[in-house]
Amino acid sequence: MAVEIGGIGHSVQRKEDARFIRGRGNYVDDVKLPGMVYLDIVRSPYAHARIVKIDTSKALAIPGVLAVITGKDLVPLKLEWMPTLMGDKQMVLPTDTVMYQAQEVAAVVATERYIAADGVAAVEVEYEPLPVVVDPIKALLPDAPVIREDRAQKNNQIWHWEAGDKAGTDKAFRESDVVVKQDIYIPRIVVASIETCGMVAQFDKIDGQLTVWMTTQAPHAIRTVIALVAGHLGLAEHKIRVISPDIGGGFGGKVPVYPGYVLTIGASVLTGLPVKWIEDRSENIQADSFARDYHITAELAAKKDGTMRALRVKTVADHGAFDAAANPSKFPAGLFGIVTGSYPFEKAFVEVDGVYTNKPPGGIAYRCSFRVTEAAFAIERLVDILALELKRDPADLRLQNFIPPQAFPFMSTLGWEYDSGNYAGALKLAMDKIGYAALRREQAEKRKRGELMGIGISSFTEIVGAGPSKHFDILGLKMFGSCEIRVHPTGKATVRLGVKSQGQGHETTFGQIVAEELGLPVADIEVEEGDTDTAPYGLGTYASRSTPVAGAATAVAARKIREKGKLIAAHLLEASPDDIEWKDYKYQVKGVPAKSKTMAEVAFAAYTNHPQGVEAGLEAVDYYDPPNLTFPFGSYICVVDIDKGTGEVKVRRFFAVDDCGTIINPMIVEGQIHGGLTMGLAPALFEEINYDKDGNIQGGTFMDYLLPTAMETPSWETAKTTTPSPHHPIGAKGVGESATVGAPAAIANAVVDALAHLGVRHIDIPITPWKVQRILKEKGVAE
Ligand code: CDP
């Protein structure tokens, strides 16, 4: 019975793959409308410059070019600036100054994509270069040029955020036997999803209806933002329809509002024609929001016996020229407060300064719940450095310090209530599975022979499921989950959600939750997302929030249906509702299992034979406001070998034990972890975006920005423990980002472990062969 239903815990094949593997996905670029025209963007070659003149005449003379839009054209429409989701503002197009290389300067609308590109090449812009600030630490110095002259505050600090007990932390540091301190730079990286950003906008001048198809992870929020930004031009929220069709990877990069979106909508309103804008790969890498870019100084205080007592972290966060991340309003540094990790510190104090530089907007939460990757990396690196200092085995030191299972729910010193966890259980399982003791013996033998082998551990804790509305909002919009379920007369169901899958398999897993709760086969349940005309209002999918919030809303909405169904079942079975129980996916008369009705039978009766006093129909909506976030965790162990000739790091083995509470679909969760591990390997060893002193991007194409392929990716080994969330209706926690959060520290720790006997304590990621070889040369061991 259970297998047929395909409920929770079953590796049901992904429904959506039927179209994906046949090449029948429907992406924004697949949308083709009659009379559609194309938009392309002129971008700045300078990182900071005054615009002296823009000459559009040559572009406008090209046959097929319909319009060229500049910042000055947007001024009368009050559209030259737009609000960012972080409460800052961002230029749609500059009127006089550009602030980063590849910033949008003008837009060309043409009858064909290639003509639009020719138009872009023909727009002549005269610039007068200005001093460039690329280093956020220098940007904070009093004599640094002010990047955002539009602000009342005449320096480059965006905000200062802090949490914890400063005096108490300082005291704990003074009283501790051992203090370790490390500067850690987590470089700028780019999401690089397969599909770039894009939009098709269609404005109907007659009825004032705007329809947009776009690559957004949060369609409802976008609809509200459009109404807020362009309401004065007659675009009203009830006349705006935002459709997110299939999305080829979001990972946080498709949360912000990019100027290209505003320009595409503006161009459709201006021309009355449908307009398409699809970013090319270079634009995507060079101009869209970036992740990480955290300059961290972290200190950990401990007793001689290894008991960790206090943590002090100071961070400078490079947000580029506009603060356009999508962190919850109350937490400008996101959930960096999870930096105490899996350990019960007595005291901690954390401060973060957000800083403007002449770079594209940064700070997006790339496959991590708002800065959790940065936090996990800092604490897990620091624990290894403490282990080195104390000459302790890093596994042993962690096992000594973990928050014990009986301490949950656990209130961290920085104020987060961890819902559940068994950290030692996960680490011990990983150690057992990978054969930790034998690996340490092998390492000792190899070290005697001069071979470089390292073992690295990362025992991370995440914080996902934004969020309880009491704490979380974006631009004032509260963060909750939403689900609407309609059970049709023949026992088939349509489920609509306020989140939006970008490849995570929601059409399957949310169907499984309904299947489990209602006893309907998963094949009979259609899950729809991403259309603001049909889906209930929701804040979208990012930060592994779908399962914690929308998954919960789905279970609760289904339970509402089950409650109503009970009245109908009682009527059909001629019994009192009090005598009806839900058992084995059916309504049964208590103690008389033969007298039962299925949900499909009840659904038919809901429309054909409902009892007097009970409304016809069988549907429910739930807006779920979670009481808390969920705290998935895991322990990863990585084994590396280092080539003393080339400096190349080879990940020989990587064992990941994850715990995301109740698992809805084990196969999908495993897929999420495999993908996440690869996205964790990437910044650890390969990916990095740099800028030269003039603000020119280094690594702005895939020739230079090294994404791992199957060649570089090891064969991941995985296992799980299951510690359900006590407050989630089905006990599930999020998982989409766990592996990206946990993996980089395990890899970095393994590399440092391989070199620790040479006196190496830390290497900033990405740990490239060049960096390693330089260290090997310095230490006199290079071959
Ligand atoms: O918000 P997002 O969908 O990116 O992340 P998530 O909630 O962690 O879910 C990622 C995928 O894994 C979805 O298809 C979930 O339904 C599935 N999942 C699961 O099967 N069991 C869990 N405990 C958590 C997620």
Residues whose N, C-alpha, C, O or C-beta is under 5 A from the ligand:
A	BS01	CDP	Q504 G505 H506 T509 T541 Y542 S544 R545 S546 T547 P548 C660 G661 T662 I663 I664 N665 I668 V669 A732 K733 G734 V735 G736
